[in-house]
């Protein structure tokens, strides 16, 4: 295992309470401000830039994924459910399963898989243990609860063939690995433990899989990004100048890692806290998959 401190560029100045969900989609980097319900895009570039706000919602916005063949439409994990987000910022709800939870809850991170389904997790606002779930939205718009008993479901990430899903339960300090049937979307057997972290190692947050099949993990509370081999052993730890990195995204054609961070819970935030960072890395990622559903 190696540990490095690479040159870091702040491409969007700090100030976000909880920036998250960074993805490369349609030739641009997109990300959200979860608690503020904001959705942003950043056009390609290596230096500081001004993001463009694409939507302003009155509910939290956990994550988005593009909708296939609809360049201005997104599927979103928002508020208490899953909705279609149009270019004018309107939400068309598919389902709001978290309306019926025993404690106030919201949707959190999410991603589309290579087969065109959208997966998103949830959590209780107060972090109630076991109150979170993982949902799958099928192409017909049906929202299915796949797993429950989670606490803070974060960072679904898929292998290139869509048969392996990684899922973090941030509060539990665990990363799960699930076998997925690429045709039905069903899980084959129960989730297995991929990585279990100690309390002093930080919490696993947003994740992505690179072109070599390795898993990158933003380590909340540890000011670090980790890269794991598919067999689970730690390959590399990268230091970042913000205690709470929240998501990671590798450029699909260039050698750059994008990292969102948070000011939330930081006693003495710096310019990098709540910023979007880029770091040179000699490995590429893939563009975000699209939800292949109706619209």
Steps between C-alpha positions, in 0.01 A plus 500: 500500500626847415415837652545821304418869508441612142462856364142614557313769304191666643277527192195626689557705814387368838166594646281196441357361820478151350610466137456144377417267213768604250455331160634546149198521267449629145844660485472686829550448870178519703452499877244593765470699819297249698352700785444813290333304220727641229627340177808632317706438190864580435627507145830330428810686609795464733500838672259685731159543344151625575242222512160542340198426715260269317228466764390638836264272690306546821600151620843342555662361185714191559614409150404504132558286192430589136191365328581319176423699182374797705795742534319744732324245720648325806384238743551619855518365852324795660305573813332178610508320166595477136390749236568618147661844496429705188695789351271755668572351843164329542474160669278220371481252785529129428464397864567634851568192711667693781170679572400191697804453725465515880759781526546802267726383217636609163660352193877504474754391237404319180620385157377330184640158417623376157163329439313830534352471849535770768612407852482736798531477876327676787568602858327650802571868559615421853704196392271246670676166479347261246251754361657521154417298190623439146254543213508399134299687237427278201450627143120486542526751786436250780697574816596184690651478850797264456668518843403640838663517841769742377584822682655739245484334158763660282688480174353216294767418240497233230751290312509558123287192429243595763527170689670642811367784711691663785295671770629691802324523833690803620390492863591132533840550336436222250506456125279220373535309174191363330461270199236642265310315230550735203171395341260521795693727735447254786777438750648150489528401862557744781754783508849401612747713689761647263677736743442561870665814637617589849363805678818700447508442122211727408169399342451380141295748298467544121665238279585424138658215303790577263589351161706228671211388720639653818279679751568861605347616829466848652588468870286741702683623808838374382603760238577213265399303192563125490538264204422130549577202281193288405625235745462753784859590579596865532718621213540870558405783737494857372503795740269795426493843669145467635390279790172398338533383138157380392518364143757398241480504121772409250499678165416254220762624252749700705706412806321706762317411818212729605414518871208675669538600864286635785518780756241321712648407835833675438588731794755707308424466126761596243460593133502129415217415741178496302689534171538297182859380455693338217808285540716346226471119502638255239176305460169576330139447592183468296219738416186471712252237389150612406164392631328335202147563612190662370448871477 
